[in-house]
Every structure is written in structure tokens, then in C-alpha cells.
């Protein structure tokens, strides 16, 4: 099973009004789509669950002004974050690109993260053939950037997609030995012994692995990184 990590940028005519709100107003710090129903079909109504970090009043006012939204239920977490569950009519603009998923064995993996330009970042799983077919079937109007591709493993993808096999082996070995426990239960020497390499080699492997993972993690999930893409 393969995974595909992509960024999709839709043309203005295809954007949902709430995507336009994110792009045009400075009220949303972070938004991700966590769950949905009916989005891979042409059913007239769909249900979606978002986690949002934003100014609640202007965000809720924007929701209330969207014609396709039949109703919503907003649950506050704290002053700056909330969940919003939405029932909305399926828009023709969305059907035009979702057809690329409809007849293929391709599954989106939550969350889908939106950035301040109204682009969204998502991970898809399926066979290599179906993932390639999905990319080919997307409308030409959608700009697609493939961020990563590989064998799917929820423990690793997409965060460690940039690691070499040896770096991943070093990180897995270190974790198994307790190198990352607090307090540490093993040192670099223990990792080197398990890997049958010099301490300097083990240290370099771990540092490189940690650096790549953190760059990948921050690059995928931080608001600032998403804004800079």
C-alpha cells in the first residue's frame, strides 16, 4: 500500500466560501478537516467536522453567511479553539474534483490541513496505480504538488518520509532501548552497540534523523510553515 502526501491549490471559482474567508481575512490561525461523510459521492448533503483555531465571532458570522450550509454545531474548547460540525449541501464545484476519487480505491487520511492561501494538504493511501490515476484525473485547474510518496506506515508516514533506511533503523533502535525516555534509559554507546557501528556514526545518524523529523513535522503542521508554502 502506497501513500501520497500532496498540496492542492484550487482556482478561485472552485473555492468554498470558508476557504475564501481563510484567505481574505486575518482571523484563522489554523484549520483542519478531521472527519467527513458523503464527500466521495454526489449525494446532495454532506457532513464535515473541523478543528479550528480562530477568532470565534467573525468565523461564526462567516459560517452563517454561507448559502450551502444548512446548519452547524460549534463546540468551544477554549478562548482560541473550537470544533465545528457542519451539514452542508454538496456544491457542484466540489463534485468537479472529487470525481477523481470516486471510482478508485484511494482513501484520504485525516486530517486535511488548510493554509492561509486556501490551499489544503492531505495524505492519500491506495495502490500506486490508483494514486497515479487520481492525480491524472484531477481537473487541470487544480495545482497539485506532490510532497512525498512511499510505502504507507501510520507510524512513519508522512512525518519521516525523508529519512534514509539507516537513519530510521537508528531511530527505531534508540527508541526500543529507551534513548528517548525521560530520563534516558540508554545512551549513544548503547545504540552504537546495537547497530554494530562506531559511537560517532550512531550519534550522526540520530542527529540527522531527529533533524529531518522535526523539519518535516514543523513543515507539515505549523501554521507559519503552511503559510510560507
N, C-alpha and C positions, 0 to 999 in steps of 0.2 A: 504494500500500500504506500502510495506516494503522498507527500504534502506539498502544497504550493502556497507561498506567502506573497501576497500581492497588494499593491496600492492601486485603487481605481479612481479616476478623476472624470466626472461626468460633465457634459456640456451644460450651460445654463438652463436650457429649455427642459432638461431632464431632472433637474434638482427638485427635491421635496422642499416645500416652504420652510421647514425647520432647518434644513441644510443651508438655505439662504440666510436664515436668521443667524446661524452659527458663523457664516462667512461675513455677513454685513454688520453685525452688532458685536460689541465687546462685552458680552455678558456670560459667555460659556467658557469655562476653563478646561473642561474635559467632558466627553460624552462617549459612551459605548453602548452598543446594542447587545443585550445579554441573551435574549430568547425571543422566538417568534413562531407563529403558526401561519400556514397558508401562503407563505411567501414564495414557494417554488411552483405555484399553480396560478391559475387565472380565476380563483374564487373572488367573489365580489367584496368580501370583507376579510381583513387580516388583523391579528393581534400581536403587539410587539411590547417588549419590556426593555426599558433603558435605565442605565445608571448615569446620573448627571451631576456634575459639579458646576454650579452656575448661580447667578442671581435669580432667586425663585420667581419674584413678581414679574419681571419682564419676560422670563421664559414661559411662565404660565399664560401670560397675556398673548404671547405669540402662538401657543398651542390653541388657545380659544379662537384665534383668528383664522385657523386652517380649515377650509371648507370640507376637506376629505376626512377630517377627524370627527367621528360620531360622538365619542366620549373618551374621557381619560380619568385615571385614578392616580393621584400623586401622593406618595408617602415620604415624608421628610425624615432624613437620617440625622442631620444636624443643620446648623445655620447655612452651610455651603454645599450640601449634598442631598440628593433625594433620588428615589426611584419613581418612574412614571410608566404606568401600564396603559396602553393606547389601543382603542378599537378604531380602525380607520378603513375607509373604502379603498380598494386596490386601484391605483392610478394607472392609466394607460402608459404613462411614461415609464413606470417601473416594469410593467409587463414586457416592454420592448427589450429590456436587457436580461430579465430573469429567464426568458425562454432559453438562454444559453445553458441554464442548469436543468431545465425541466425534464429532458429526455435522457439525462446522463446520470451515472452513478457517482455523483460528486456531492459531497456534503460540506457545508460551511461549518467551521469550528468556532464557537463563540469565544471571546467577544469580537464584535466588529467595531473598530475604533475610528471615530470621526475626527478630523483635524479642522483648523480654523479656515481652511480654504474649501471646506465642504467635501474634500476627498475622504475616502474611507479605506481602512487597512484590514485585511482579513486573511485567514488561513483556510484553505480548502483541502480536503482529502479525497482520494479516489485512485483509480488506476492511472498510470502515466498517459495512456491513450485518451481516457476521458478528460483528464485535466487539459491536455493539449487541444482536444476538440472544443472544450468550453472556451478556452482563450480564442480559438479561431471563430467561434460562433458569436462572440460579443459584438455589439454594434461598433462600427468603425469610429463613431463619435466618442466612444469611451477610451480614454488614455489609460493604458494598463502598464504598470511597472512591476516586473517580477523581482521580488526582494530575495527570495530563497526557494529552493526546491530540493527534495531529498526523500529518503525513507522516513515515514511518519513514526514518531515515538513521542507520546504525550509528555514523557519526562524531559525530552530534549528539544523537540521542535516547538516553536521556531527559535527559542532563545539561544540554543547552542549550535545553530546551523552553520556557523563559521568555523567551528573547531575542527582540527585535524583528528584523525583516529587516535593518534598517540596522546594528544592533549586531553581528549575525552577519557581515554584509559587512565591517565594520570589523575584526573579529577575524580573519576569513579573510585579509583583505588584509595585516594586520600579520604573521600567521604566514608568508605567502608571501614577504614582504620580509625576514624574518629578525628581526622585532621581538622575538620570544620566544626567539631563540637565546642561548646563553651562551658568550662575550659577545655582546651585541646587535650585529646587522649593519645595523640601521635604527632610526631614531628616530621620534618622533611627527610631525615635519615630513614625513618620507618617506611615512608613512601618510596624512597630510592631503593631500599632493600627489596620491597615487594615487586618493584618494576625491574629489578636487576640492572640498575643504572647508577651513575655517579650522583651524589647529592646535588651537585651544581646542575646536572641535567634535569633532575626531578624538580628542583626549585624553578628553573626556567620554564619547564612545561606547565607547572601550576600557575606561575605568574602570567604566562601567555594565555592560558585557559581562562583564568579569572578576568583578565583584561578584556578578552573578547566577549565573554558572557556579559560583563557589566556594560560594555558598549552596546551590545545587542539588546539587552534588557532596557536600558535607558533610551536607546534609539527607537524601540518599538512602543514603549508605554509612556514616556514622559511627554507632557504637553508641549514643552519647548521644542523637543526633537521633532514631534509631529508637525509643528508649525513651520519648521525650517525645511521640510521636505518639498 
